[in-house]
């Protein structure tokens, strides 16, 4: 418990995750390009770092939670980056959702300096980041994982080592395909029910206990009915994840026909300037086609 943890990236997910580590009694040094986000977490008891390098110099373990592959490469390998301040034996946990090959590339580079790395993306969105019940999908060495498992459990209710480095992000891509297709299927079904004159709220109550029930259904239908598209997970980030999924699929020789279909739906929403909305906003693509709104 005496180890200092660095946390870099205090966005929608990183901020509540870092606060949960403080609540669990860990000593934190945080950094973000947004000073207001740093200030907010500092008020909960964290020390503010001046750069990723500064955070690494002060910590035994560094967690990154950033938007995409280029951001992680810049923060870890770039000027004033984590690697510049890291000591041999330091553990880097990247909880960003990035391309699996980039995870492997970064792991190889940091290994040259004796730094150990896990890729540990999460599922659950903002609500589960806030209440500390995220699902961590971890790739890397079993011994390294054992050293940080308790730290991850301070932020998540499910922490599973799925394989070697990069496996965490492959698992996350599988997760993101299922989530996107679930939301699209839900949207299609509820637009049909609404247009056919059946109360969507009653449809939800009728089907949620059966085989069509899911975590996605329970998380997203109430948002749609309330017309609340405030992001827990933005459409533009889901586009990024599906782009990584399609690239990875094509790279290993796996066609992803339904994923590419949902990608085009997300691209249509982006063209309508809806990319900053929650991915439950997928329903609006179907609503536009059918000329109807799903609401209470």
C-alpha positions in Angstrom: 0.0 0.0 0.0 3.0 2.3 0.4 3.8 2.3 -3.3 3.2 5.6 -5.1 1.0 5.3 -8.2 1.1 7.7 -11.1 -2.1 8.3 -13.1 -2.0 10.1 -16.5 -5.2 11.0 -18.3 -8.0 12.4 -16.2 -10.9 12.4 -18.6 -14.4 10.9 -18.4 -12.9 7.6 -17.2 -9.6 8.5 -15.7 -10.9 11.0 -13.2 -13.3 8.7 -11.4 -10.7 5.8 -11.6 -8.0 7.9 -9.9 -10.5 9.0 -7.3 -11.3 5.4 -6.5 -7.6 4.7 -6.0 -7.4 7.6 -3.5 -10.5 6.3 -1.7 -8.8 2.8 -1.5 -5.8 4.5 0.4 -3.3 4.7 -2.4 -0.9 7.6 -2.8 -1.3 9.2 -6.2 0.6 11.6 -8.5 -1.6 12.7 -11.4 -1.1 14.5 -14.7 -3.4 15.7 -17.4 -3.1 18.5 -20.0 -6.3 19.9 -18.5 -5.3 21.7 -15.3 -8.9 21.8 -14.0 -9.1 18.0 -14.1 -5.8 17.8 -12.1 -7.1 20.4 -9.6 -10.2 18.4 -9.0 -8.3 15.2 -8.3 -5.7 17.1 -6.2 -8.6 18.3 -4.0 -9.3 14.6 -3.2 -5.7 14.1 -2.0 -3.5 13.5 -5.1 -0.2 15.3 -5.8 0.0 17.1 -9.1 2.7 16.1 -11.6 4.2 18.6 -14.0 4.7 16.1 -16.9 4.5 12.3 -17.7 8.3 12.2 -17.0 7.8 13.9 -13.6 5.0 11.4 -12.7 7.3 8.4 -13.7 10.2 9.8 -11.7 8.1 9.8 -8.5 6.2 6.5 -8.9 6.7 2.7 -8.9 3.6 2.1 -11.0 2.1 4.4 -13.7 -1.4 4.0 -15.1 -2.3 5.7 -18.4 -5.9 6.3 -19.5 -5.8 8.1 -22.9 -8.0 8.4 -26.0 -6.0 6.4 -28.6 -2.7 4.8 -29.8 -0.9 8.1 -30.8 -1.7 9.7 -27.4 -0.3 6.7 -25.6 2.9 6.6 -27.7 3.4 10.4 -27.2 2.9 10.2 -23.4 5.0 7.1 -22.9 7.7 7.4 -25.6 7.7 11.1 -26.5 9.6 14.1 -25.1 9.2 14.5 -21.3 7.4 11.1 -21.5 7.0 8.3 -19.0 10.0 6.4 -20.3 12.4 9.4 -19.8 11.5 9.4 -16.1 11.2 5.6 -15.6 13.5 3.4 -13.5 14.1 -0.3 -14.2 11.4 -2.4 -12.5 8.7 0.3 -12.9 5.3 -1.1 -14.0 3.3 0.7 -16.7 -0.4 -0.2 -16.9 -2.0 1.2 -20.0 -5.8 1.2 -19.5 -6.4 3.1 -22.8 -8.2 1.2 -25.6 -5.7 1.1 -28.4 -4.5 -1.1 -31.3 -3.1 -4.4 -29.9 0.0 -4.1 -32.2 0.7 -0.6 -30.7 0.5 -2.1 -27.2 3.1 -4.7 -28.3 5.3 -2.0 -29.9 5.3 0.2 -26.7 6.0 -2.8 -24.5 9.1 -3.7 -26.6 10.4 -0.1 -26.3 9.9 0.2 -22.6 11.4 -3.2 -21.9 14.7 -1.9 -23.2 14.8 0.3 -20.1 13.7 -2.5 -17.8 10.1 -1.2 -17.5 7.4 -3.9 -17.3 4.1 -3.3 -19.1 0.5 -4.5 -19.0 -2.3 -3.5 -21.4 -5.4 -3.3 -19.3 -8.3 -1.7 -21.1 -11.7 -1.5 -19.4 -15.4 -1.9 -20.1 -18.3 -0.3 -18.2 -18.2 3.3 -19.2 -18.5 6.3 -16.9 -21.1 4.9 -14.5 -18.9 1.8 -13.6 -15.8 4.0 -13.5 -17.5 6.1 -10.9 -18.8 3.2 -8.7 -15.5 1.2 -9.1 -17.1 -1.8 -10.9 -15.2 -1.7 -14.2 -14.2 -4.9 -16.0 -10.4 -5.0 -16.7 -9.1 -7.2 -19.6 -5.4 -7.5 -19.0 -2.6 -8.6 -21.3 1.0 -9.3 -20.0 3.2 -11.4 -17.7 1.5 -13.3 -14.9 4.1 -12.2 -12.3 3.6 -8.5 -13.2 -0.2 -8.9 -13.1 0.0 -10.5 -9.6 1.9 -7.4 -8.3 -0.9 -5.0 -9.4 -4.1 -7.0 -9.3 -5.2 -5.4 -6.0 -4.7 -1.9 -7.5 -6.9 -2.8 -10.4 -9.5 -4.3 -8.1 -9.7 -0.9 -6.4 -11.2 0.4 -9.7 -13.0 -2.7 -11.0 -15.1 -5.6 -9.9 -13.7 -7.9 -12.6 -10.0 -8.2 -13.3 -9.0 -11.0 -15.7 -5.6 -11.8 -17.2 -6.4 -12.9 -20.7 -3.0 -13.6 -22.2 0.3 -12.0 -23.3 0.7 -8.2 -24.0 -1.8 -7.0 -26.6 -4.4 -9.6 -25.5 -6.1 -7.1 -23.3 -6.8 -4.9 -26.3 -7.9 -7.8 -28.5 -10.4 -8.7 -25.8 -11.5 -5.0 -25.6 -12.1 -5.0 -29.4 -14.3 -8.1 -29.1 -16.2 -6.3 -26.3 -16.6 -3.2 -28.4 -18.0 -5.2 -31.4 -20.6 -6.8 -29.1 -21.6 -3.5 -27.5 -21.9 -1.7 -30.8 -24.0 -4.4 -32.4 -26.1 -4.7 -29.2 -26.9 -1.0 -29.3 -27.7 -1.1 -33.0 -30.0 -4.1 -32.6 -31.7 -2.4 -29.7 -32.2 0.8 -31.7 -33.6 -1.1 -34.7 -36.0 -3.0 -32.5 -37.3 0.0 -30.5 -37.8 2.2 -33.6 -39.9 -0.7 -35.0 -41.9 -1.0 -31.9 -42.5 2.7 -31.6 -43.5 3.2 -35.3 -45.9 0.2 -34.9 -47.6 2.1 -32.1 -46.4 0.1 -29.1 -45.1 2.0 -26.0 -41.3 1.5 -26.0 -41.1 1.7 -22.2 -43.5 -1.3 -21.9 -41.5 -3.2 -24.6 -38.4 -2.7 -22.5 -40.1 -4.0 -19.4 -41.5 -7.0 -21.3 -38.2 -8.1 -22.9 -35.5 -7.2 -20.4 -36.0 -10.4 -18.3 -35.8 -12.7 -21.3 -33.1 -13.8 -23.7 -32.9 -10.3 -25.3 -32.1 -8.8 -21.9 -28.6 -7.5 -21.5 -26.4 -5.1 -19.6 -26.5 -2.9 -22.8 -30.3 -2.9 -22.8 -30.5 -1.9 -19.1 -27.8 0.8 -19.5 -29.0 2.4 -22.8 -32.8 2.0 -23.2 -33.5 4.4 -20.2 -31.1 6.9 -21.7 -32.9 6.7 -25.1 -36.3 7.0 -23.5 -35.2 10.1 -21.6 -33.5 11.5 -24.8 -30.3 11.7 -22.7 -27.3 11.4 -25.0 -24.8 12.9 -22.6 -21.6 10.8 -23.1 -20.7 8.0 -20.9 -18.9 6.7 -24.0 -18.7 8.9 -27.0 -19.6 7.9 -30.6 -16.2 9.2 -31.9 -14.4 6.8 -29.4 -16.5 3.9 -30.5 -15.5 4.8 -34.1 -11.9 4.6 -33.0 -12.4 1.2 -31.4 -14.2 -0.3 -34.4 -11.5 1.1 -36.7 -8.9 -0.8 -34.6 -11.2 -3.9 -34.7 -11.5 -3.8 -38.5 -7.8 -3.2 -38.9 -7.0 -6.1 -36.6 -9.6 -8.3 -38.2 -8.3 -7.7 -41.6 -4.7 -8.1 -40.4 -5.4 -11.6 -39.1 -7.7 -12.6 -41.9 -11.1 -12.3 -40.1 -14.0 -10.7 -42.1 -16.2 -8.5 -39.8 -19.3 -7.8 -41.9 -21.6 -6.6 -39.0 -18.9 -4.5 -37.5 -18.3 -2.7 -40.8 -22.1 -2.1 -41.1 -22.3 -0.5 -37.6 -19.1 1.5 -38.5 -21.0 3.1 -41.4 -24.0 3.9 -39.0 -21.5 5.7 -36.7 -19.9 7.5 -39.6 -23.4 8.8 -40.7 -24.0 10.1 -37.1 -20.6 11.8 -37.2 -21.6 13.4 -40.5 -24.6 14.7 -38.6 -22.3 16.2 -36.0 -23.4 13.8 -33.3 -19.9 12.2 -32.7 -19.6 13.8 -29.2 -22.8 12.1 -28.0 -23.1 8.9 -26.1 -23.2 5.8 -28.3 -26.8 5.2 -27.3 -27.3 8.0 -29.9 -27.0 5.2 -32.5 -30.9 5.1 -32.2 -31.0 8.5 -34.0 -29.7 6.9 -37.2 -32.8 4.6 -37.3 -35.1 7.3 -36.1 -34.1 9.5 -39.0 -34.8 6.7 -41.5 -38.2 5.9 -40.0 -39.2 9.5 -39.2 -40.0 8.8 -35.5 -38.5 9.3 -32.0 -38.2 6.6 -29.3 -39.2 8.3 -26.1 -41.3 8.1 -23.0 
